[in-house]
Amino acid sequence: MSAPRAILGLVVLALAAWFLVAVFKPTGRPLAAPTAFTSSEQCKECHPTEYAEWKGSQHSLAWTNPAVRALSNDFANQDCIDCHAPKPVFVTGIGERVLPRVERRTEGVDCIACHQLPGDGGMAGTLTDATAACRPVETLDLIKPEFCAGCHNQHKTVDQWRESDWPAKGMDCRACHMVPRVGSDAKGHDHGFPGGNVLAMVQKAVELGGERDGQGWKVVVKNVYAGHTFPTDERSRAADVFWRPVERDGAPIGPWRHLHRMRDPYRTEPDLPSTLLFPGERRELALADPEASGAVEVGLFYKRSPYWKDPEHPDPEQEAELVHRITLRP
Amino acid sequence: MRRALVLLLALVACSDPAPPAPPATDPGEEQRPAFELRDVVAARITALDAELAAGGSPAEADPERVRGLLAMLAPGPHSFEEVALADFASLGDAAVPELERALGSDPPDEKARLAALQALAACGTDRAAEGLLGTLEASPNALLRAHAAWRIGSMGIHWTLPRLVLRLKYEKDHEVVLWIADALAGLGNLAGLSGLSVVAASAPDEGLRARASSKLSEIALLRGCASGAELESLWNAGDARLAEPKRSRRYEREIWSWIARFQEFQLRGVDDARFVLERLDASAALLCAAALHDRDRYTRVHSAQCLERMGPRARGAVPELVLALRDPELASHAVAALGGIGEITSEPAMIGALAAGEAFDLRLSAARALGRFGARASAGAASALRALLAPSEPLELRQAAAESLVALGAGDEVAPFLLECLRSSTLEPRTTEEALARWLEAKAREGNVRAGEVLAAWNALASEPGAVVPAEEQRLAREQRRKLVQEALTDLLPARMAR
């Protein structure tokens, strides 16, 4: 054999070898087999941070929360089940109304409800990786407000956001309720979903103030940082403004007196108006009681059930959460 | 070199870089025909609208004449009431516009409005009935609403029935509830009986309580029952003695419009539709059964929910519900409906839904549904449920099977397992507590003294209805209950099981 033919043969063999290695070389990890995820507990192993955050969230408590159980009469009101134990959102469809699931209801609004794709399509996520155990598929729908709407637009929360100027400011649901994690090696978004259950968020959402108005006061409540009404979502939520006269030294005189309630009434309360505070709305409440001519203390309280033990003599300090308290002096 | 290239090509041809093929279906799996889906609701509404399309409305009657006739309805020594009513009957729709204006008179004149309601009823037309329903649904005056309900009942127009039923959800005035119940009963629907019982028991006015009680007795006696409670029991059982009157095509059209509301996004409309439909009777059940085939998944699911809540009155829907077990989206709701209806003929299909190859939600729903047969369930049902107690089965399914076995009278076998379920942090505890309470009640009825003692202590741990009990407090109460029963097991179980 001549030298050039030998060299050419070696080159061909080298190319062939390279080609064969490229075709037959193992990828390093096998493709994950489809897995039937029957509990969000299965997600804990690979996603401990997200799981821990979710476990402390209201989504996790959607079925077991004592207030929910009381208000739904232990889900004897079966119509509450749709949102409190929903089928996977991707099964019913983005923006479509959710439907109730039968199994694992105690897990509430869980990982599977938000991430499971139809069939054995894997899990919706921020990247695609066919070798990962849950076979995530990059799904942008996860970050859209329409994704939350299936449950949270039942009381028009997402519509309230759409009609506000928050979309124009580039701030959607996640901006407040699923903030990016902080820390040098942190990534992803917090799955704790803070909302009305977190006092700091409620305090940030609304301001309480007052100004003199003749011999009385004008109490001012303003929705400054909620991308929706205050309160929003479930009609059981109520925010109440109370006041009472105070001595010179600030000591209260007598019990709290009710001034104004902000709430969306139940359907069975057709005689009550809706008094929700809209995004950006500034509401003035006249306080013209003769006993309010001097210094007064004003409190904004928030509660998740609209009823008082004694409606004639409500005790907000015992039955509600104090959001803001101010003292107005002439 | 040519040989090297040929070898190379041959090797490449033999490689299989494609991902592994999905596993083939089990060749032994029966190929069941798919559950047929079609545009049921839209098609029926279109067909009925065409059939019911009315001719043009008659010209409006002279308003002066109508006002004159209204004045004749005023009580007095020379009342021409009968003459006026006869004239309104002959005027029909022509009188309605002026009567509706009279209903909205400003300033409000209650006597004039009451006369207008009476006149509308005398007109006797569908349009007049709409005017009366408008008052019932929207007037702030309870007296007018009560009269409107009474007058609607007197017209005997069946399509008004669903809207009368819906008022039971929102009406707060006891007098109005009484007349709604009366109107419904006159139309052959007894959904108002429970409201009437509440008024008879708890209305603040003694006279109203007496009238409600009297009305309840009257309705019951007319149907050959000794009491309202007996009649309500027959109604809920779909007893054949309470034959449903023949309903009109307009009534059917009305039902379809309520079924169509299942597709709404806002649950308010869906909830209203479910409230109405689950309180109707056999003819509505057949329409919901037909709606099980609609392409819209919400229509299918919510129709099945209504059939479940209708209970035995929906027994005509059983064949379609059994077919619906083939629809993966609908199956778990269909089997729940079969349980709610309780027709023993559906038991084999429900047992079939427990099979290992079925979807988990269907198996779970079937396990729960079989429990609703109670003592009527067959030995086959009990065996099938027992098979689900195997440790290889998911815990939630085992829990459901055990709870159902209590309802079937086999509580002794599963009580120890249910006590363990109460310790689980993943299972729903309420249904297990209910099952154990039911078991204790049954044992107390059999004469087991210890069961009676344990039950009394168990009930003493109950929280007040509607109270918000913190989670830890609930957990402690549950643990106390579990210990109560655990410590008494030797006395509660038969000797052979207590060992």
Boltz contact constraints between the chains, C-beta under 6 A:
constraints:
  - contact:
      token1: [A, 9]
      token2: [B, 1]
      max_distance: 6.0
  - contact:
      token1: [A, 12]
      token2: [B, 1]
      max_distance: 6.0
  - contact:
      token1: [A, 12]
      token2: [B, 4]
      max_distance: 6.0
  - contact:
      token1: [A, 16]
      token2: [B, 8]
      max_distance: 6.0
  - contact:
      token1: [A, 23]
      token2: [B, 15]
      max_distance: 6.0
  - contact:
      token1: [A, 66]
      token2: [B, 468]
      max_distance: 6.0
  - contact:
      token1: [A, 66]
      token2: [B, 469]
      max_distance: 6.0
  - contact:
      token1: [A, 66]
      token2: [B, 470]
      max_distance: 6.0
  - contact:
      token1: [A, 66]
      token2: [B, 471]
      max_distance: 6.0
  - contact:
      token1: [A, 67]
      token2: [B, 468]
      max_distance: 6.0
  - contact:
      token1: [A, 70]
      token2: [B, 466]
      max_distance: 6.0
  - contact:
      token1: [A, 70]
      token2: [B, 468]
      max_distance: 6.0
  - contact:
      token1: [A, 74]
      token2: [B, 430]
      max_distance: 6.0
  - contact:
      token1: [A, 79]
      token2: [B, 271]
      max_distance: 6.0
  - contact:
      token1: [A, 97]
      token2: [B, 265]
      max_distance: 6.0
  - contact:
      token1: [A, 99]
      token2: [B, 301]
      max_distance: 6.0
  - contact:
      token1: [A, 102]
      token2: [B, 332]
      max_distance: 6.0
  - contact:
      token1: [A, 102]
      token2: [B, 361]
      max_distance: 6.0
  - contact:
      token1: [A, 102]
      token2: [B, 364]
      max_distance: 6.0
  - contact:
      token1: [A, 102]
      token2: [B, 365]
      max_distance: 6.0
  - contact:
      token1: [A, 103]
      token2: [B, 360]
      max_distance: 6.0
  - contact:
      token1: [A, 103]
      token2: [B, 361]
      max_distance: 6.0
  - contact:
      token1: [A, 103]
      token2: [B, 364]
      max_distance: 6.0
  - contact:
      token1: [A, 106]
      token2: [B, 426]
      max_distance: 6.0
  - contact:
      token1: [A, 106]
      token2: [B, 428]
      max_distance: 6.0
  - contact:
      token1: [A, 154]
      token2: [B, 267]
      max_distance: 6.0
  - contact:
      token1: [A, 267]
      token2: [B, 268]
      max_distance: 6.0
  - contact:
      token1: [A, 268]
      token2: [B, 170]
      max_distance: 6.0
